[in-house]
Amino acid sequence: MNKKTLDDIFNDDDFGLLDIKTKTSNVKTEENRLIDAFEEINLFIDKNHREPNTSSMSEYGLYAKLRNFKENETDKKTLKPFDRHNLLGHVEIDELTIDDIFNDDDLSLLETDNELDIFKYKHISKSDDRAETDFVAQRKPLKEKEFEQYEKMFQNIHQEIREGKRQIKNFVNIEKNLHIGNFYMISGVLLYLESANLKQEVWEQKSGNRVRVEGRTRTIFENGTYSNMLYRSLGKQIQKNGKLITNIDNRIEQGLFVDAN
């Protein structure tokens, strides 16, 4: 009988029983308050299909907040991942490079002896390396006419979430829960997995080869962009920073849902 390795145990944890949940504070940070204020504006546009204006006192508060957000470059960088209506326009996000990390190492914590082989990777498969590269795949903008059909669809999803017809759940197990035609969320932005060219690939592990699903996807984001990132790279992003949106027909079977806690 083959003994299970730790990799086998964690990869077979369909219900996320081994996930460690850290304790969170109920005290909101300044960044959280900023995001909450911006989400109020998003919800107003979801409901009214327009930006707030000065026609009433209740709208004027949202109008003033949005104007301040648009004029504050620091706030724009924080809020752009949540800008599903593209209210902030193009925002240049500063990306941290490896050189920046090493140049900022005042205490020389990252300096290592050349002969230390702890940093020499020996057992990383080519497929893992490719997945990490694809993990940061660039999104491309859709033409306005092309995005119209998707925009209405995303608005309906938000409405169904508010009405309780759909639920937002934690996402575990890529192959069981990442399906064509379903909706997900990454960093507060809804996405739609429209299509995927999937096939089975052999994944090399020390404990033995395993077969897994891989392929290019076409993924539409509610901020008017799309991506063709790899299937598993998309799944990893959702696991790290996202959620799963349940289907309406699945609501009756929530107790049997593979992601149930």
JOFEN-V829772 format. One line per field, one symbol per residue. ss: DSSP state (h for helix, s for strand, l for the rest). phi: phi as a letter, one per 40 degrees, with the letter a starting at -180 (. if undefined). psi: psi as a letter, one per 40 degrees, with the letter a starting at -180 (. if undefined). A space follows every 10 residues. Layout:
ss = ???
phi = ???
psi = ???
//
This chain:
ss = lllllhhhhh hlllllllll lllllllllh hhhhhhhhhh hhhhhhhhll llllllhhhh hhhhhhhhhh hlhhhhhhhh hhllllllll lllllllhhh hhhlllllll llllllllll lllllhhhhh hhhhllllls sllhhhhhhh hhhhhhhhhh hhlllllssl lllhhhhlll llssssllss ssssssssss ssslllllls ssssssssss slllssslls hhhhhhhhhh hsssslllll hhhhhhllll l
phi = .cccccdccc cccccgcccc cccbcccccc cccccccccd cdcccdcbfa ccbccacccc cccccccccc cbcccccccd cbccbfccgc bccccccccc cccccccfcc cbcdccbccc cbbccccccc ccccdbdccb cccdcccdcc dccccccccc cccgcbbbbc bbgdccbbbc gbbaabfgbc abccaaccac bcbcbcchcb bacaicbbbb bccgbaabcc dccccccccc bbabbccccc ccbdcbcccc c
psi = hhihiddddd degdefdehh hihiiehhid dddddddddd dddddddefi iiaedidddd dddddddddd ehdddddded eegeefdeah hhhhhhiddd dddegdefde hihdehedeh hdfhiddddd dddedfhhii iiidddeddd dddddddddd ddeediihii higdddehih eiiahhfehi ihgdihgiih ihhhideiii hihiiiihhh ieeeiiifii dddddddddd eaihhiidee ddfddeheei .
//
